[in-house]
């Protein structure tokens, strides 16, 4: 009995010690499931975070809506027809200027060849045959030679001097008319191209006023396009007219210099033909 009473406090002490050990262990083991359950949530949310990208520098393309390209793309049929007419005028003017300069240079070579070979020939026929077929001086010489051989019949009633003079004069006028080919076109372009460009200007202003009326306000983006189109038309008209006028004046001056050689050759030829004319024709 006494032993059982002594063992009772010992058992109580052992129970208290065991409870003191077991309770902290249970308290530490409780948060483990919460951490285990929270881990999947964090792992699931981690892939949703966007990864930062390096900033890219944007390239800005500047497009001019008021230039010549915009005129070609955005203009109406009237502006395009006006621009086409100006282009045709410009191409035709430059073609005539280049071809006439070449023809005048070739006429200068023919004049030098005539001075070198024609007058030193044994006869008029031989001198004319020594010139090129395209030479205007050969044409004049053959016309004068033919005039002396055709002074028969009713033509015999005309003085041989006057007949040879008229024949050579007609030949020189024919040559002069050939040198003036194309100059009328240059004169026309020089006088009308500014007005064609002015028509394009007026049409552009009309489009500008129409754009203002539709928009209800005179904003710069509504007006700048048609006004720019109008100014471009004016510039193109002047660019077409100025070379045509300058080319016309320059070619006319060169033609006068070339015709001086032709007239001198014709006067000398007239004297030679009159000296070699048949005596019967001379007496007539």
Secondary structure, DSSP 8 states (H G I E B T S, - for coil): -HHHHHHHHHHHHHHHHHHHHHHHHHHHHHHHHHHHHHHHHHHHHHTTS---------------TTSHHHHHHH--HHHHHHHHHHHHHHHHHHHHHHHHHHHHHHHHHHHHHIIIIITTSSSHHHHHHTS-TT-HHHHHHHHHHHHHHT--GGGGGS-HHHHHHHHHHHHHHHHHHHHTTTHHHHHHHHHHHHHHHHHHHHHHHHHHHHHHHHHSS--HHHHHHHHHHHHHHHHHHHHHHHHHHHHHHHHHHHHHHHHHHHHHHHHHHHHHHHHSS-HHHHH-
